[in-house]
Amino acid sequence: MIEREALDAGELAREIANLREQRAAVHDVLRQVARSEGLQPVLDEIVSATMRLCPGDAELFMAHADLLHLQAFSESVREDHVEYDRNHPHARDRTTMVGRTALTGETVQIPDVLDDREYAYGGQEIFPYRALLGVPILLDGELIGVIGVGRTTPGLFADDQVELVRAFADEAAIAIANSRLLEAVERQRTELARFVSPQVAELISSEQGEQLLAGHRAYITCVFCDLRGFTSFAETAAPEDLFQVLREYHDALGRLIPEHRGTLEHFAGDGVMVFFNDPLPVADHELEAVRFALAAQGQVAELGEVWRKRGVSLELGIGIEAGYATLGRIGFEGRYDYGVLGPVTPLAFRLSSAAAGGQILVGQRAYGAVEEAIDAEPLGELELKGFGRPITAYAVRALR
C-alpha cells in the first residue's frame, strides 16, 4: 500500500513537472510572437522548446505546396545534416519520417531506421539518428508543418514525452498563425507607407484610426512647394527628362518629410503639399515646418546646380501658414486619400504661388508662432487670388 502511494505520488510529481515545462515552453514561444520580430524567431523558439520537452536533436519543417522544407533546427544538429535537409525537401510519402507524418497527419515514431523497410532518406554517415519522432503541426485540420526529433540510440520515445510534444504542437500552430498574421500586417503597412505617409499608414492599422479617418478638426501648419519655371520646362522637355527631374525633386523632398515629422498630403507634378501636427502631434509644428522649408530650399538649390548643367533652370517657391482644418478620409470606395479641408490650405498654396524662386513666404499666424526663432523680412500685405482682403506675409531668410 505504501509502495503504491509512493508510486502514485511520483507519477503526480512527474505530471506536474511536465505541465510546468510545457507551460514554460508555450510562454517562451508566445513571448517571441509578442515581440513581433517575424516568423523565424518564433520557429527557432519552437525548436528550443521541443528539446526541453523531449530530449534529442530537433528540427522544424514548414509545408510549401507538396513539399516540406527545413525552417529551424537545434544547434546540436550537424552542419552537413542541415545542408542535406535544405537541399532535399521532404515529399509527402512514407520514405522519410517528415513525409510520413505529413502524409498521415498523425504522430509518427520510427524506433530504428535500420529496421524500417520503407525509410530511405540520406545515409547514416550524414544522419546518425536511429530513432525518430514526427509530430504534425495542424491548424484547422490543415498541415502547416512538422516537428521532428532524432536520437542516436534506437527505441521508442517515452509516452509522456510524445504527449508533451503533441500538445505543444497545437500551441505552436496558433503561435505560427499569429506570427504570420503580424508579418502580413507589417508587410502591408510597409507597402502602404510607399503610397501614403508613414503616419497615415500607421493610423489606418491603429485602433483609433477609424475615428480619425472619419473626420476630425486639428490645428496644423500647412506647407506648399512648387518649382518656378516648371510649366515652361514641361512644355518643351522630353518625357524622359521631365520624369528624371520630378524623380530627383520628389526624392529630395520625400526624404525630408519624415525627418521633420511631416505628413505628405499629395504630390501633383511639381506641387507638393505637406502638413504638420496631424495625425501625430508635433511640438512647435510651425517652427518644424519652417525648418523643413529651409532644408527643402537647400536640397533643391543643390539639384538646381545639376539641372543647370543640363540646360534646365528651376527654383523652389514655398508658402507656409497655420490654422484649423478638418482632416480625414476623402475620395470614394476603392480610392481614398487622407486629406485636409480648410482655408489654411488655399492660403499656403497662394503664398507659394506668390513666392519667388528660392523664397519662403509665411502667413501671419505661422509667423506669430515662430517670429522669435527666425530671421524674416516683412513684405506687408499681399493681394492673393481668391482672398477678398490683403494677406500679411513675411519672407523667411534663416533660423536665428
PANULUM-617804 format. One record per residue (C-alpha): residue in three letters; x, y, z; residue number from 0. Coordinates in Angstrom, 1 decimal. Each point is the difference from the previous one (the first is absolute). Layout:
N
+--------+--------+--------+--------+-----+
| residu |     c1 |     c2 |     c3 | num |
+--------+--------+--------+--------+-----+
|    ALA |      X |      Y |      Z | NUM |
...
+--------+--------+--------+--------+-----+
***
This chain:
400
+--------+--------+--------+--------+-----+
| residu |     c1 |     c2 |     c3 | num |
+--------+--------+--------+--------+-----+
|    MET |    0.0 |    0.0 |    0.0 |   0 |
|    ILE |    2.8 |    2.4 |    0.9 |   1 |
|    GLU |    1.9 |   -0.9 |   -3.2 |   2 |
|    ARG |   -3.1 |    0.7 |   -2.1 |   3 |
|    GLU |   -0.6 |    3.3 |    1.7 |   4 |
|    ALA |    3.7 |    0.9 |   -0.6 |   5 |
|    LEU |   -0.4 |   -1.0 |   -3.7 |   6 |
|    ASP |   -3.1 |    2.1 |   -0.4 |   7 |
|    ALA |    1.7 |    2.9 |    1.6 |   8 |
|    GLY |    3.0 |   -0.4 |   -2.3 |   9 |
|    GLU |   -2.3 |   -0.1 |   -3.1 |  10 |
|    LEU |   -1.8 |    3.1 |    1.2 |  11 |
|    ALA |    3.3 |    1.8 |    0.5 |  12 |
|    ARG |    1.1 |   -0.9 |   -3.5 |  13 |
|    GLU |   -3.3 |    1.2 |   -1.4 |  14 |
|    ILE |    0.3 |    3.3 |    1.8 |  15 |
|    ALA |    3.6 |    0.4 |   -1.2 |  16 |
|    ASN |   -1.1 |   -0.7 |   -3.6 |  17 |
|    LEU |   -2.8 |    2.5 |    0.2 |  18 |
|    ARG |    2.3 |    2.6 |    1.4 |  19 |
|    GLU |    2.5 |   -0.7 |   -2.8 |  20 |
|    GLN |   -2.7 |    0.2 |   -2.7 |  21 |
|    ARG |   -1.4 |    3.2 |    1.4 |  22 |
|    ALA |    3.5 |    1.5 |    0.1 |  23 |
|    ALA |    0.6 |   -1.1 |   -3.6 |  24 |
|    VAL |   -3.3 |    1.6 |   -1.2 |  25 |
|    HIS |    0.8 |    3.2 |    1.9 |  26 |
|    ASP |    3.4 |    0.3 |   -1.7 |  27 |
|    VAL |   -1.6 |   -0.5 |   -3.4 |  28 |
|    LEU |   -2.8 |    2.5 |    0.6 |  29 |
|    ARG |    2.6 |    2.5 |    1.3 |  30 |
|    GLN |    1.7 |   -0.2 |   -3.4 |  31 |
|    VAL |   -3.3 |    0.6 |   -1.8 |  32 |
|    ALA |   -0.7 |    3.0 |    2.2 |  33 |
|    ARG |    3.4 |    1.5 |   -0.9 |  34 |
|    SER |   -1.2 |    0.2 |   -3.6 |  35 |
|    GLU |    3.5 |   -0.7 |   -1.4 |  36 |
|    GLY |   -1.3 |   -2.3 |   -2.8 |  37 |
|    LEU |   -0.7 |   -3.7 |   -0.5 |  38 |
|    GLN |    3.6 |   -1.4 |    0.2 |  39 |
|    PRO |    0.6 |    0.9 |    3.7 |  40 |
|    VAL |   -3.3 |   -1.8 |    0.9 |  41 |
|    LEU |    1.0 |   -3.1 |   -1.9 |  42 |
|    ASP |    3.4 |    0.0 |    1.7 |  43 |
|    GLU |   -1.6 |    0.3 |    3.4 |  44 |
|    ILE |   -2.4 |   -3.0 |   -0.9 |  45 |
|    VAL |    3.1 |   -2.1 |   -0.7 |  46 |
|    SER |    1.7 |    1.0 |    3.2 |  47 |
|    ALA |   -3.2 |   -0.7 |    2.0 |  48 |
|    THR |   -0.4 |   -3.4 |   -1.7 |  49 |
|    MET |    3.5 |   -1.1 |    1.2 |  50 |
|    ARG |   -1.0 |    0.9 |    3.6 |  51 |
|    LEU |   -3.2 |   -2.1 |   -0.3 |  52 |
|    CYS |    1.6 |   -2.9 |   -1.8 |  53 |
|    PRO |    3.9 |   -0.4 |    0.2 |  54 |
|    GLY |    1.6 |   -0.5 |   -3.4 |  55 |
|    ASP |    0.9 |    2.0 |   -3.1 |  56 |
|    ALA |   -3.0 |    2.0 |   -1.2 |  57 |
|    GLU |   -0.9 |    1.4 |   -3.4 |  58 |
|    LEU |   -3.1 |    1.8 |   -1.4 |  59 |
|    PHE |   -1.2 |   -0.4 |   -3.5 |  60 |
|    MET |   -2.6 |    2.3 |   -1.6 |  61 |
|    ALA |   -2.4 |   -1.1 |   -2.8 |  62 |
|    HIS |    0.3 |    1.8 |   -3.3 |  63 |
|    ALA |   -2.3 |   -1.5 |   -2.7 |  64 |
|    ASP |    0.8 |   -3.8 |    0.0 |  65 |
|    LEU |    3.4 |    0.2 |    1.7 |  66 |
|    LEU |    1.2 |    0.7 |    3.5 |  67 |
|    HIS |    3.1 |    2.2 |    0.4 |  68 |
|    LEU |    2.3 |    0.3 |    2.9 |  69 |
|    GLN |   -0.6 |    3.3 |    1.8 |  70 |
|    ALA |    1.5 |   -0.3 |    3.4 |  71 |
|    PHE |    2.3 |   -2.4 |    1.8 |  72 |
|    SER |    1.9 |   -0.4 |    3.3 |  73 |
|    GLU |    3.6 |    0.9 |    0.4 |  74 |
|    SER |    0.9 |   -3.6 |    0.6 |  75 |
|    VAL |   -1.0 |   -1.0 |   -3.6 |  76 |
|    ARG |    3.1 |   -0.5 |   -2.1 |  77 |
|    GLU |    0.7 |    2.5 |   -2.9 |  78 |
|    ASP |    0.2 |   -2.8 |   -2.7 |  79 |
|    HIS |   -3.4 |   -1.2 |    1.3 |  80 |
|    VAL |   -1.5 |    3.5 |   -0.3 |  81 |
|    GLU |    1.5 |    0.5 |   -3.5 |  82 |
|    TYR |   -1.4 |   -3.3 |   -1.2 |  83 |
|    ASP |   -3.5 |    0.8 |    1.5 |  84 |
|    ARG |    0.0 |    3.4 |   -1.7 |  85 |
|    ASN |    0.9 |   -1.5 |   -3.4 |  86 |
|    HIS |   -2.4 |   -2.9 |    0.3 |  87 |
|    PRO |   -3.5 |    1.1 |    1.1 |  88 |
|    HIS |   -2.3 |   -2.8 |    1.1 |  89 |
|    ALA |   -2.8 |   -1.3 |   -2.1 |  90 |
|    ARG |   -3.3 |   -1.2 |    1.5 |  91 |
|    ASP |    0.8 |   -3.7 |   -0.1 |  92 |
|    ARG |    1.2 |   -2.8 |    2.3 |  93 |
|    THR |    3.7 |    0.1 |   -0.8 |  94 |
|    THR |    0.8 |    2.5 |    2.7 |  95 |
|    MET |   -1.2 |    0.8 |    3.5 |  96 |
|    VAL |   -1.0 |    3.5 |   -1.0 |  97 |
|    GLY |   -1.8 |   -1.2 |   -3.2 |  98 |
|    ARG |   -1.8 |   -2.8 |    1.9 |  99 |
|    THR |   -1.2 |    2.5 |    2.6 | 100 |
|    ALA |   -1.3 |    2.4 |   -2.7 | 101 |
|    LEU |   -1.6 |   -2.8 |   -1.9 | 102 |
|    THR |   -2.0 |   -1.5 |    2.9 | 103 |
|    GLY |   -0.5 |    3.3 |    2.0 | 104 |
|    GLU |    0.8 |   -2.0 |    3.1 | 105 |
|    THR |    2.9 |   -0.5 |    2.4 | 106 |
|    VAL |    2.6 |   -2.4 |   -1.4 | 107 |
|    GLN |    2.7 |   -1.9 |    1.8 | 108 |
|    ILE |    2.8 |   -2.0 |   -1.6 | 109 |
|    PRO |    1.7 |   -2.0 |    2.8 | 110 |
|    ASP |    2.9 |   -0.9 |   -2.2 | 111 |
|    VAL |    0.5 |    1.3 |   -3.6 | 112 |
|    LEU |    2.2 |   -3.1 |   -0.8 | 113 |
|    ASP |   -2.9 |   -2.3 |    0.6 | 114 |
|    ASP |   -2.5 |    2.1 |   -1.9 | 115 |
|    ARG |   -0.3 |   -1.3 |   -3.6 | 116 |
|    GLU |   -1.9 |    3.1 |   -1.2 | 117 |
|    TYR |    2.5 |    2.5 |    1.3 | 118 |
|    ALA |    2.4 |    1.3 |   -2.6 | 119 |
|    TYR |    1.3 |    3.4 |    0.7 | 120 |
|    GLY |    3.7 |    0.9 |   -0.1 | 121 |
|    GLY |    2.7 |   -2.2 |    1.5 | 122 |
|    GLN |    1.2 |   -0.8 |    3.5 | 123 |
|    GLU |    3.3 |    1.8 |   -0.8 | 124 |
|    ILE |   -2.1 |    3.2 |   -0.1 | 125 |
|    PHE |   -2.9 |   -1.0 |    2.3 | 126 |
|    PRO |    1.2 |   -1.8 |    3.1 | 127 |
|    TYR |   -3.6 |   -0.2 |    1.4 | 128 |
|    ARG |   -1.5 |   -3.4 |    0.6 | 129 |
|    ALA |   -3.2 |    1.0 |    1.7 | 130 |
|    LEU |   -2.2 |    2.7 |   -1.5 | 131 |
|    LEU |   -3.2 |    1.8 |    1.2 | 132 |
|    GLY |   -2.2 |    2.1 |   -2.3 | 133 |
|    VAL |   -2.9 |    2.1 |    1.3 | 134 |
|    PRO |   -2.3 |    1.9 |   -2.4 | 135 |
|    ILE |   -0.7 |    3.7 |    0.5 | 136 |
|    LEU |   -3.7 |    0.3 |   -1.0 | 137 |
|    LEU |   -2.1 |    3.1 |   -0.2 | 138 |
|    ASP |   -3.8 |   -0.5 |   -0.6 | 139 |
|    GLY |    0.9 |   -3.5 |   -1.3 | 140 |
|    GLU |    2.5 |    1.3 |   -2.6 | 141 |
|    LEU |    3.7 |   -1.0 |    0.3 | 142 |
|    ILE |    2.3 |    3.0 |    0.3 | 143 |
|    GLY |    3.1 |   -1.8 |    1.2 | 144 |
|    VAL |    1.7 |   -2.9 |    1.8 | 145 |
|    ILE |    2.1 |   -0.1 |    3.1 | 146 |
|    GLY |    2.7 |   -2.6 |   -0.1 | 147 |
|    VAL |    2.1 |   -1.5 |    2.8 | 148 |
|    GLY |    2.9 |   -2.3 |   -0.6 | 149 |
|    ARG |    2.1 |   -2.2 |    2.3 | 150 |
|    THR |    3.2 |   -2.0 |   -0.7 | 151 |
|    THR |   -1.2 |   -3.0 |    2.1 | 152 |
|    PRO |   -2.9 |   -2.2 |   -1.2 | 153 |
|    GLY |   -3.2 |   -0.4 |    1.9 | 154 |
|    LEU |   -3.5 |    1.5 |    0.5 | 155 |
|    PHE |   -0.3 |    3.5 |    1.5 | 156 |
|    ALA |   -1.6 |    0.1 |    3.4 | 157 |
|    ASP |   -3.8 |    0.4 |   -0.1 | 158 |
|    ASP |    0.0 |    3.1 |    2.2 | 159 |
|    GLN |    2.6 |    1.7 |   -2.2 | 160 |
|    VAL |   -2.0 |   -0.8 |   -3.2 | 161 |
|    GLU |   -3.1 |    1.4 |    1.6 | 162 |
|    LEU |    1.8 |    3.1 |    1.1 | 163 |
|    VAL |    1.2 |    0.7 |   -3.5 | 164 |
|    ARG |   -3.4 |   -0.8 |   -1.5 | 165 |
|    ALA |   -1.8 |    2.4 |    2.3 | 166 |
|    PHE |    2.7 |    2.7 |   -0.5 | 167 |
|    ALA |   -0.4 |   -0.4 |   -3.8 | 168 |
|    ASP |   -3.6 |    1.3 |    0.3 | 169 |
|    GLU |    1.2 |    3.1 |    1.8 | 170 |
|    ALA |    2.8 |    0.4 |   -2.5 | 171 |
|    ALA |   -2.5 |    0.0 |   -2.9 | 172 |
|    ILE |   -1.9 |    2.9 |    1.6 | 173 |
|    ALA |    3.3 |    1.9 |    0.6 | 174 |
|    ILE |    1.1 |   -0.5 |   -3.6 | 175 |
|    ALA |   -3.4 |    1.2 |   -1.3 | 176 |
|    ASN |    0.2 |    3.1 |    2.2 | 177 |
|    SER |    3.5 |    0.7 |   -1.0 | 178 |
|    ARG |   -0.8 |   -0.3 |   -3.7 | 179 |
|    LEU |   -3.0 |    2.3 |    0.5 | 180 |
|    LEU |    2.2 |    2.6 |    1.7 | 181 |
|    GLU |    2.6 |   -0.3 |   -2.8 | 182 |
|    ALA |   -2.8 |    0.5 |   -2.6 | 183 |
|    VAL |   -1.3 |    3.1 |    1.8 | 184 |
|    GLU |    3.6 |    1.4 |    0.2 | 185 |
|    ARG |    0.7 |   -0.8 |   -3.6 | 186 |
|    GLN |   -3.3 |    1.7 |   -1.1 | 187 |
|    ARG |    0.8 |    3.0 |    2.2 | 188 |
|    THR |    3.4 |    0.2 |   -1.6 | 189 |
|    GLU |   -1.4 |   -0.2 |   -3.5 | 190 |
|    LEU |   -2.7 |    2.5 |    1.0 | 191 |
|    ALA |    2.6 |    2.4 |    1.2 | 192 |
|    ARG |    1.4 |    0.1 |   -3.5 | 193 |
|    PHE |   -3.2 |    1.6 |   -1.2 | 194 |
|    VAL |   -1.1 |    2.1 |    2.9 | 195 |
|    SER |    1.9 |    1.6 |    2.9 | 196 |
|    PRO |    1.3 |   -2.4 |    2.6 | 197 |
|    GLN |   -2.1 |    1.8 |    2.6 | 198 |
|    VAL |   -3.1 |   -0.6 |   -2.0 | 199 |
|    ALA |    1.0 |   -3.7 |   -0.6 | 200 |
|    GLU |    0.4 |   -0.3 |    3.8 | 201 |
|    LEU |   -3.4 |    1.7 |    0.5 | 202 |
|    ILE |   -1.8 |   -2.4 |   -2.3 | 203 |
|    SER |    1.1 |   -3.0 |    2.0 | 204 |
|    SER |   -0.5 |    1.5 |    3.5 | 205 |
|    GLU |   -3.0 |   -0.3 |    2.3 | 206 |
|    GLN |   -0.9 |    3.8 |   -0.1 | 207 |
|    GLY |    0.7 |    0.2 |   -3.7 | 208 |
|    GLU |   -3.6 |   -0.5 |   -1.1 | 209 |
|    GLN |   -1.2 |    3.0 |    2.1 | 210 |
|    LEU |    2.8 |    2.2 |   -1.3 | 211 |
|    LEU |   -0.5 |   -1.1 |   -3.6 | 212 |
|    ALA |   -3.7 |    0.8 |    0.3 | 213 |
|    GLY |    0.8 |    3.7 |    0.5 | 214 |
|    HIS |    1.3 |    2.2 |    2.8 | 215 |
|    ARG |    1.1 |    3.5 |    0.6 | 216 |
|    ALA |    3.6 |    1.0 |    0.7 | 217 |
|    TYR |    2.3 |    2.9 |    0.1 | 218 |
|    ILE |    2.7 |   -0.6 |   -2.6 | 219 |
|    THR |    2.8 |    1.7 |   -2.0 | 220 |
|    CYS |   -0.4 |   -0.4 |   -3.7 | 221 |
|    VAL |    3.0 |    0.3 |   -2.4 | 222 |
|    PHE |   -0.3 |    0.2 |   -3.8 | 223 |
|    CYS |    3.0 |   -0.3 |   -2.3 | 224 |
|    ASP |    0.2 |    0.4 |   -3.8 | 225 |
|    LEU |    2.7 |    0.6 |   -2.5 | 226 |
|    ARG |    0.4 |    3.3 |   -1.8 | 227 |
|    GLY |    0.5 |   -0.5 |   -3.8 | 228 |
|    PHE |   -1.5 |   -3.5 |    0.1 | 229 |
|    THR |   -2.9 |    0.7 |   -2.3 | 230 |
|    SER |    2.1 |    1.4 |   -2.9 | 231 |
|    PHE |    2.5 |   -2.8 |    0.6 | 232 |
|    ALA |   -2.8 |   -2.7 |   -0.2 | 233 |
|    GLU |   -1.2 |    1.5 |   -3.3 | 234 |
|    THR |    3.3 |   -0.6 |   -1.8 | 235 |
|    ALA |    1.7 |   -2.8 |    1.9 | 236 |
|    ALA |    0.2 |   -3.6 |   -1.1 | 237 |
|    PRO |   -2.1 |   -2.3 |    2.2 | 238 |
|    GLU |    3.2 |   -1.8 |    1.2 | 239 |
|    ASP |    1.6 |    3.3 |    1.1 | 240 |
|    LEU |   -3.3 |    1.2 |    1.6 | 241 |
|    PHE |   -0.3 |   -3.2 |    2.1 | 242 |
|    GLN |    3.6 |    0.0 |    1.0 | 243 |
|    VAL |   -0.3 |    3.6 |    1.4 | 244 |
|    LEU |   -3.2 |   -1.0 |    1.8 | 245 |
|    ARG |    1.5 |   -3.1 |    1.5 | 246 |
|    GLU |    3.0 |    1.9 |    1.3 | 247 |
|    TYR |   -2.2 |    2.8 |    1.4 | 248 |
|    HIS |   -2.4 |   -2.4 |    1.6 | 249 |
|    ASP |    2.8 |   -2.2 |    1.4 | 250 |
|    ALA |    1.6 |    3.1 |    1.6 | 251 |
|    LEU |   -3.2 |    1.2 |    1.7 | 252 |
|    GLY |   -1.2 |   -3.5 |    0.8 | 253 |
|    ARG |    3.1 |   -0.7 |    2.1 | 254 |
|    LEU |   -0.5 |    3.3 |    1.9 | 255 |
|    ILE |   -3.7 |   -0.5 |    0.9 | 256 |
|    PRO |    0.4 |   -2.9 |    2.5 | 257 |
|    GLU |    3.2 |    1.7 |    1.4 | 258 |
|    HIS |   -2.1 |    3.0 |    1.0 | 259 |
|    ARG |   -3.1 |   -2.1 |    1.0 | 260 |
|    GLY |   -2.1 |    1.4 |   -2.7 | 261 |
|    THR |   -3.0 |   -1.8 |   -1.7 | 262 |
|    LEU |   -0.1 |    0.0 |   -3.8 | 263 |
|    GLU |   -3.4 |    1.0 |   -1.3 | 264 |
|    HIS |    0.9 |   -0.5 |   -3.7 | 265 |
|    PHE |    2.4 |    0.3 |   -2.9 | 266 |
|    ALA |   -1.5 |    1.7 |   -3.0 | 267 |
|    GLY |    2.7 |    0.6 |   -2.7 | 268 |
|    ASP |    2.3 |    2.6 |    1.5 | 269 |
|    GLY |   -2.5 |    0.8 |    2.7 | 270 |
|    VAL |    0.5 |   -1.6 |    3.5 | 271 |
|    MET |   -2.2 |    0.6 |    3.0 | 272 |
|    VAL |    1.2 |   -1.0 |    3.5 | 273 |
|    PHE |   -1.7 |    0.7 |    3.3 | 274 |
|    PHE |    1.2 |   -0.3 |    3.6 | 275 |
|    ASN |   -1.6 |   -0.9 |    3.3 | 276 |
|    ASP |   -2.4 |   -2.6 |   -1.3 | 277 |
|    PRO |   -0.7 |   -2.9 |    0.2 | 278 |
|    LEU |    3.0 |   -0.1 |    2.5 | 279 |
|    PRO |    0.5 |    3.1 |    2.2 | 280 |
|    VAL |    3.2 |    2.0 |   -0.7 | 281 |
|    ALA |    1.3 |    2.4 |    2.6 | 282 |
|    ASP |    0.6 |    3.5 |   -1.4 | 283 |
|    HIS |   -1.4 |   -1.2 |   -3.4 | 284 |
|    GLU |    0.2 |    3.5 |   -1.5 | 285 |
|    LEU |    3.7 |    0.1 |    0.6 | 286 |
|    GLU |    0.5 |   -3.5 |   -1.2 | 287 |
|    ALA |   -1.8 |    0.9 |   -3.2 | 288 |
|    VAL |    2.5 |    2.9 |   -0.5 | 289 |
|    ARG |    2.9 |   -2.3 |    0.7 | 290 |
|    PHE |   -1.4 |   -2.4 |   -2.7 | 291 |
|    ALA |   -0.4 |    2.9 |   -2.4 | 292 |
|    LEU |    3.6 |    1.2 |    0.5 | 293 |
|    ALA |    1.3 |   -3.5 |   -0.5 | 294 |
|    ALA |   -2.1 |   -0.4 |   -3.1 | 295 |
|    GLN |    1.4 |    3.2 |   -1.5 | 296 |
|    GLY |    3.6 |   -1.2 |    0.8 | 297 |
|    GLN |   -0.7 |   -3.4 |   -1.7 | 298 |
|    VAL |   -1.6 |    1.6 |   -3.1 | 299 |
|    ALA |    2.8 |    2.6 |   -0.3 | 300 |
|    GLU |    2.5 |   -2.9 |   -0.2 | 301 |
|    LEU |   -2.2 |   -1.7 |   -2.6 | 302 |
|    GLY |   -0.2 |    3.3 |   -1.9 | 303 |
|    GLU |    3.7 |    0.0 |   -0.6 | 304 |
|    VAL |   -0.3 |   -3.5 |   -1.6 | 305 |
|    TRP |   -3.1 |    1.0 |   -2.0 | 306 |
|    ARG |    1.7 |    3.2 |   -1.3 | 307 |
|    LYS |    2.8 |   -2.2 |   -1.5 | 308 |
|    ARG |   -2.8 |   -1.7 |   -2.0 | 309 |
|    GLY |   -1.4 |    3.3 |   -1.1 | 310 |
|    VAL |   -2.9 |    0.0 |    2.5 | 311 |
|    SER |   -0.6 |    3.0 |    2.2 | 312 |
|    LEU |   -2.4 |   -0.8 |    2.9 | 313 |
|    GLU |   -0.3 |    1.5 |    3.5 | 314 |
|    LEU |   -2.3 |   -0.8 |    2.9 | 315 |
|    GLY |   -2.7 |    2.3 |    1.4 | 316 |
|    ILE |   -1.6 |   -0.9 |    3.4 | 317 |
|    GLY |   -3.0 |    1.3 |    1.9 | 318 |
|    ILE |   -0.8 |   -0.7 |    3.7 | 319 |
|    GLU |   -3.0 |    0.8 |    2.1 | 320 |
|    ALA |   -1.5 |   -1.4 |    3.2 | 321 |
|    GLY |   -3.7 |   -0.4 |    0.9 | 322 |
|    TYR |   -2.9 |   -2.3 |    0.8 | 323 |
|    ALA |   -1.1 |   -2.6 |   -2.6 | 324 |
|    THR |   -2.1 |   -3.1 |   -0.3 | 325 |
|    LEU |    2.0 |   -3.1 |   -0.7 | 326 |
|    GLY |   -1.0 |   -3.5 |   -1.0 | 327 |
|    ARG |   -0.8 |   -2.4 |   -2.7 | 328 |
|    ILE |   -1.1 |    1.5 |   -3.3 | 329 |
|    GLY |   -0.7 |   -1.7 |   -3.3 | 330 |
|    PHE |   -2.2 |   -3.0 |   -1.0 | 331 |
|    GLU |   -0.2 |   -3.7 |    0.7 | 332 |
|    GLY |    3.2 |   -1.6 |   -1.3 | 333 |
|    ARG |    2.1 |    3.2 |   -0.1 | 334 |
|    TYR |    0.3 |    2.2 |    3.1 | 335 |
|    ASP |    2.5 |    2.7 |    1.0 | 336 |
|    TYR |    0.6 |    1.5 |    3.4 | 337 |
|    GLY |   -0.8 |    3.6 |   -0.8 | 338 |
|    VAL |   -0.3 |    3.4 |    1.5 | 339 |
|    LEU |   -2.9 |    2.5 |   -0.3 | 340 |
|    GLY |    0.1 |    3.5 |    1.2 | 341 |
|    PRO |    1.1 |    3.6 |   -0.9 | 342 |
|    VAL |    3.6 |   -0.8 |    1.2 | 343 |
|    THR |    0.7 |   -2.1 |   -3.1 | 344 |
|    PRO |   -0.9 |    2.5 |   -2.7 | 345 |
|    LEU |    1.8 |    2.7 |    1.9 | 346 |
|    ALA |    3.2 |   -2.0 |    0.1 | 347 |
|    PHE |   -0.4 |   -0.8 |   -3.6 | 348 |
|    ARG |   -0.5 |    3.6 |   -1.0 | 349 |
|    LEU |    3.0 |    1.0 |    2.0 | 350 |
|    SER |    2.1 |   -2.6 |   -1.8 | 351 |
|    SER |   -1.2 |    1.4 |   -3.3 | 352 |
|    ALA |    1.0 |    3.5 |    1.0 | 353 |
|    ALA |    3.4 |   -1.1 |    1.2 | 354 |
|    ALA |    3.0 |    0.6 |   -2.3 | 355 |
|    GLY |    2.5 |   -2.7 |   -0.8 | 356 |
|    GLY |    1.9 |   -0.9 |    3.1 | 357 |
|    GLN |   -2.5 |    1.9 |    2.2 | 358 |
|    ILE |   -2.0 |   -1.2 |    3.0 | 359 |
|    LEU |   -3.1 |    2.1 |    0.8 | 360 |
|    VAL |   -1.7 |   -0.4 |    3.4 | 361 |
|    GLY |   -3.5 |    1.2 |    1.0 | 362 |
|    GLN |   -0.9 |    2.0 |    3.0 | 363 |
|    ARG |   -1.1 |   -2.9 |    2.3 | 364 |
|    ALA |    3.1 |   -2.1 |   -0.7 | 365 |
|    TYR |    2.3 |    3.0 |    0.3 | 366 |
|    GLY |   -1.5 |    0.9 |    3.4 | 367 |
|    ALA |    1.0 |   -3.4 |    1.3 | 368 |
|    VAL |    3.6 |    0.1 |   -1.3 | 369 |
|    GLU |    1.0 |    3.7 |   -0.2 | 370 |
|    GLU |    2.4 |   -0.4 |    3.0 | 371 |
|    ALA |    1.8 |   -2.9 |   -1.7 | 372 |
|    ILE |    0.4 |    1.2 |   -3.6 | 373 |
|    ASP |    1.5 |    2.9 |   -1.9 | 374 |
|    ALA |   -2.7 |    1.2 |   -2.4 | 375 |
|    GLU |   -0.8 |    3.1 |   -2.1 | 376 |
|    PRO |   -3.5 |    1.5 |    0.2 | 377 |
|    LEU |   -1.6 |    0.2 |   -3.4 | 378 |
|    GLY |   -3.1 |    2.0 |    1.0 | 379 |
|    GLU |   -3.3 |   -1.0 |   -1.3 | 380 |
|    LEU |   -0.3 |   -2.1 |   -3.2 | 381 |
|    GLU |   -2.9 |   -0.2 |   -2.3 | 382 |
|    LEU |   -0.5 |   -3.8 |   -0.5 | 383 |
|    LYS |   -2.4 |   -1.5 |   -2.5 | 384 |
|    GLY |   -3.2 |   -1.4 |    1.7 | 385 |
|    PHE |    0.3 |    2.2 |    3.1 | 386 |
|    GLY |   -2.2 |    3.1 |    0.4 | 387 |
|    ARG |    2.4 |    1.8 |    2.3 | 388 |
|    PRO |    3.8 |    0.5 |   -0.1 | 389 |
|    ILE |    2.1 |   -2.7 |    1.8 | 390 |
|    THR |    3.0 |    1.0 |    2.2 | 391 |
|    ALA |    3.0 |   -2.0 |   -0.9 | 392 |
|    TYR |    3.7 |   -0.4 |    1.0 | 393 |
|    ALA |    3.0 |   -1.3 |   -2.0 | 394 |
|    VAL |    2.1 |   -2.4 |    2.1 | 395 |
|    ARG |    3.7 |    0.5 |   -0.3 | 396 |
|    ALA |    1.4 |   -2.5 |    2.6 | 397 |
|    LEU |   -0.4 |   -1.3 |    3.5 | 398 |
|    ARG |    1.5 |    2.2 |    2.7 | 399 |
+--------+--------+--------+--------+-----+
***
